[in-house]
Amino acid sequence: MIQTKRNKVMVFTMALFFCHIIEKTIDMKKVNLFLLIMLPLAVLLGSCEKKEYVVPNRTVIVDLKPGNWVTSDNGKSYSAGINMYEIDNYFNERGGVLVYASFGDQTYEQLPQVYEGVSYRYITRPGQIIITVESSDGLEVLETPPGSVTIKIVLIESI
């Protein structure tokens, strides 16, 4: 009789153990299903990487002397051309050009700019930058052609 009770207890304990295992198996199936769905999703989202392209800018410094300035309208405006082989057709269409002027004190001011009643501006075209100066109202004749001006040109490539 004791043997039978002991067998029943053992069978009952084993049944509980197997129920526990089955219950854990069901939970593991849920966990496995969760992992089966989330793991590829995490891999896909984790593999999305922002690609950053670093393109170095180029800076060119040019000193324009008084003899570089020419006029075609009896002194109302003066222009100076700067040859820039870096500016080809593609760059002229898609790149960026920033131009700064320094009037002798190593302080650069971005063009277009009005300095002491004189307007400084620029245009770009393939192979060249043209700096133009004229009176700020565009009507007056400049008394003297511009003096020495240091020009800083920043070329910004675009992809």
ROVEXTI-684951 format. One record per residue (C-alpha): x, y, z; residue in three letters; chain; residue number from 0. Coordinates in steps of 0.25 Angstrom, whole numbers, plus 5000, padded with zeros to 4 digits. Last residue first. Layout:
! residues N
X; Y; Z; ALA; A; NUM .
...
END
This chain:
! residues 159
5111; 5262; 4780; ILE; A; 158 .
5114; 5277; 4783; SER; A; 157 .
5127; 5283; 4783; GLU; A; 156 .
5129; 5296; 4791; ILE; A; 155 .
5139; 5305; 4786; LEU; A; 154 .
5144; 5316; 4795; VAL; A; 153 .
5150; 5329; 4789; ILE; A; 152 .
5158; 5339; 4797; LYS; A; 151 .
5161; 5352; 4790; ILE; A; 150 .
5171; 5362; 4795; THR; A; 149 .
5169; 5376; 4790; VAL; A; 148 .
5179; 5385; 4785; SER; A; 147 .
5173; 5399; 4780; GLY; A; 146 .
5160; 5401; 4773; PRO; A; 145 .
5160; 5410; 4762; PRO; A; 144 .
5160; 5425; 4765; THR; A; 143 .
5149; 5435; 4766; GLU; A; 142 .
5138; 5425; 4763; LEU; A; 141 .
5128; 5431; 4754; VAL; A; 140 .
5114; 5432; 4760; GLU; A; 139 .
5101; 5425; 4756; LEU; A; 138 .
5102; 5411; 4762; GLY; A; 137 .
5096; 5416; 4775; ASP; A; 136 .
5107; 5408; 4783; SER; A; 135 .
5118; 5413; 4773; SER; A; 134 .
5123; 5402; 4765; GLU; A; 133 .
5132; 5389; 4767; VAL; A; 132 .
5132; 5377; 4759; THR; A; 131 .
5139; 5364; 4762; ILE; A; 130 .
5139; 5353; 4751; ILE; A; 129 .
5141; 5339; 4754; ILE; A; 128 .
5146; 5330; 4743; GLN; A; 127 .
5148; 5316; 4737; GLY; A; 126 .
5133; 5313; 4735; PRO; A; 125 .
5125; 5325; 4739; ARG; A; 124 .
5124; 5332; 4753; THR; A; 123 .
5119; 5346; 4756; ILE; A; 122 .
5124; 5356; 4767; TYR; A; 121 .
5120; 5368; 4775; ARG; A; 120 .
5126; 5379; 4781; TYR; A; 119 .
5119; 5393; 4784; SER; A; 118 .
5127; 5405; 4787; VAL; A; 117 .
5121; 5415; 4797; GLY; A; 116 .
5132; 5412; 4807; GLU; A; 115 .
5130; 5397; 4806; TYR; A; 114 .
5117; 5391; 4801; VAL; A; 113 .
5118; 5376; 4800; GLN; A; 112 .
5113; 5365; 4791; PRO; A; 111 .
5122; 5358; 4795; LEU; A; 110 .
5126; 5353; 4809; GLN; A; 109 .
5135; 5362; 4817; GLU; A; 108 .
5149; 5357; 4821; TYR; A; 107 .
5158; 5364; 4832; THR; A; 106 .
5172; 5363; 4828; GLN; A; 105 .
5174; 5378; 4830; ASP; A; 104 .
5177; 5381; 4815; GLY; A; 103 .
5163; 5382; 4809; PHE; A; 102 .
5159; 5368; 4810; SER; A; 101 .
5149; 5362; 4801; ALA; A; 100 .
5141; 5349; 4802; TYR; A; 99 .
5135; 5340; 4791; VAL; A; 98 .
5127; 5328; 4793; LEU; A; 97 .
5125; 5318; 4781; VAL; A; 96 .
5116; 5306; 4781; GLY; A; 95 .
5116; 5294; 4772; GLY; A; 94 .
5105; 5289; 4763; ARG; A; 93 .
5105; 5297; 4750; GLU; A; 92 .
5118; 5304; 4751; ASN; A; 91 .
5124; 5291; 4756; PHE; A; 90 .
5119; 5283; 4744; TYR; A; 89 .
5124; 5294; 4734; ASN; A; 88 .
5138; 5295; 4740; ASP; A; 87 .
5141; 5304; 4752; ILE; A; 86 .
5155; 5299; 4757; GLU; A; 85 .
5162; 5305; 4745; TYR; A; 84 .
5159; 5319; 4752; MET; A; 83 .
5164; 5331; 4745; ASN; A; 82 .
5161; 5343; 4753; ILE; A; 81 .
5155; 5355; 4745; GLY; A; 80 .
5155; 5369; 4750; ALA; A; 79 .
5144; 5379; 4747; SER; A; 78 .
5143; 5394; 4749; TYR; A; 77 .
5130; 5402; 4749; SER; A; 76 .
5125; 5416; 4746; LYS; A; 75 .
5140; 5419; 4742; GLY; A; 74 .
5138; 5423; 4727; ASN; A; 73 .
5128; 5411; 4724; ASP; A; 72 .
5138; 5400; 4720; SER; A; 71 .
5147; 5399; 4732; THR; A; 70 .
5158; 5391; 4736; VAL; A; 69 .
5164; 5386; 4750; TRP; A; 68 .
5176; 5377; 4750; ASN; A; 67 .
5186; 5389; 4750; GLY; A; 66 .
5181; 5393; 4764; PRO; A; 65 .
5186; 5380; 4769; LYS; A; 64 .
5177; 5368; 4772; LEU; A; 63 .
5183; 5358; 4782; ASP; A; 62 .
5177; 5344; 4781; VAL; A; 61 .
5174; 5334; 4792; ILE; A; 60 .
5168; 5320; 4788; VAL; A; 59 .
5161; 5311; 4797; THR; A; 58 .
5156; 5297; 4794; ARG; A; 57 .
5145; 5290; 4801; ASN; A; 56 .
5147; 5276; 4805; PRO; A; 55 .
5136; 5266; 4802; VAL; A; 54 .
5131; 5257; 4814; VAL; A; 53 .
5120; 5248; 4809; TYR; A; 52 .
5111; 5243; 4820; GLU; A; 51 .
5104; 5230; 4819; LYS; A; 50 .
5093; 5228; 4829; LYS; A; 49 .
5092; 5213; 4832; GLU; A; 48 .
5080; 5204; 4832; CYS; A; 47 .
5086; 5191; 4837; SER; A; 46 .
5080; 5193; 4850; GLY; A; 45 .
5066; 5194; 4844; LEU; A; 44 .
5068; 5181; 4836; LEU; A; 43 .
5075; 5174; 4847; VAL; A; 42 .
5064; 5178; 4857; ALA; A; 41 .
5053; 5174; 4848; LEU; A; 40 .
5060; 5160; 4845; PRO; A; 39 .
5061; 5158; 4861; LEU; A; 38 .
5047; 5163; 4864; MET; A; 37 .
5039; 5153; 4857; ILE; A; 36 .
5046; 5140; 4860; LEU; A; 35 .
5049; 5146; 4874; LEU; A; 34 .
5034; 5147; 4877; PHE; A; 33 .
5031; 5134; 4871; LEU; A; 32 .
5042; 5128; 4879; ASN; A; 31 .
5037; 5134; 4892; VAL; A; 30 .
5023; 5130; 4889; LYS; A; 29 .
5028; 5116; 4886; LYS; A; 28 .
5036; 5117; 4899; MET; A; 27 .
5024; 5120; 4906; ASP; A; 26 .
5017; 5108; 4901; ILE; A; 25 .
5029; 5100; 4904; THR; A; 24 .
5029; 5105; 4918; LYS; A; 23 .
5015; 5100; 4920; GLU; A; 22 .
5019; 5087; 4914; ILE; A; 21 .
5030; 5086; 4924; ILE; A; 20 .
5021; 5090; 4935; HIS; A; 19 .
5011; 5080; 4931; CYS; A; 18 .
5022; 5070; 4930; PHE; A; 17 .
5027; 5073; 4944; PHE; A; 16 .
5013; 5073; 4950; LEU; A; 15 .
5011; 5059; 4943; ALA; A; 14 .
5024; 5054; 4949; MET; A; 13 .
5019; 5059; 4963; THR; A; 12 .
5006; 5052; 4961; PHE; A; 11 .
5013; 5039; 4956; VAL; A; 10 .
5022; 5040; 4968; MET; A; 9 .
5011; 5042; 4978; VAL; A; 8 .
5003; 5031; 4972; LYS; A; 7 .
5016; 5022; 4972; ASN; A; 6 .
5018; 5026; 4987; ARG; A; 5 .
5004; 5023; 4990; LYS; A; 4 .
5005; 5009; 4983; THR; A; 3 .
5018; 5006; 4990; GLN; A; 2 .
5011; 5010; 5003; ILE; A; 1 .
5000; 5000; 5000; MET; A; 0 .
END
